[in-house]
């Protein structure tokens, strides 16, 4: 077995196991840590397909930014030791039905799609062009959407803290 195939299976197993742990964990801080593991393993997939820029964005923005934001929100609301109650049996059954249905639908869609190898040459990655687009505000610019998203995340964190503190 080639090393890249073995790495694919390891990363896949990490993503599946920690995804299940994320949604089944009854402790909120542990769920945030499991989510961090899933996001780091996803960045590993990007590294495997030689897409370092997207892997860096995955690590910095999602694993670094979003998970840290979630953890700080948990720590600021003093609910670090909060343990969720066990869900009702009906909710578990409905969740299982939705999960299996989604898996079946995704599998059917993937198996029915005719994947074809492209004949086009790979596009050369130009870091200067990527940097210009990330910092630009005109056509194909990403500075304004990043600013809007950062304000939205700040508002969401403040709202979550206000709602959590209201109960005290």
Steps between C-alpha positions, in 0.01 A plus 500: 500500500639839403565755769252753357221237503582413861494871590164538325353219711648641821364851432162355399480298821597804709232713332226238538584411861540858622190615309294241683663597830425868430128444471470234770712665768298634789778735614519817293875562532578145389270544201694814403828308524363215287390757241854638499634150425258464208603835352873422531450162330309674221803725450702179470289406198581833339870439558466155342363643175778762496270793570705673767319834483163346582660289773646815652163675484337195659749500786510875560139596440302196613722303736669811636231765487159340528588235759688753714195728476276213614733409787528862618121528490473188714759626747347850521155365582631282784330189362822303467377220724150496350383152411208461261218265593452179309278556196158343479468166318274650232757769419770236472287294262414803287865609493604152393238496224613841372868397514447173316280673242764767439771236469291298254415806292866610487615150406243470222593843361872419502455157342276633222732786401732422208839626611723581202867579494572846365725554204586857597839579647518598866485872563814644653439645845616860524526611862516867403167472316344321799631768737370778276155342488492444875588863571297651215159661533412507129402218268619162635605670824446335837580776750141618542347151548765417763422821688125433489552144627726621783237752615234227477710262712563774757127574520423128537753463782367807684143374456592156632669650805202729572254208470719278720547766767128585505420176687709599806 
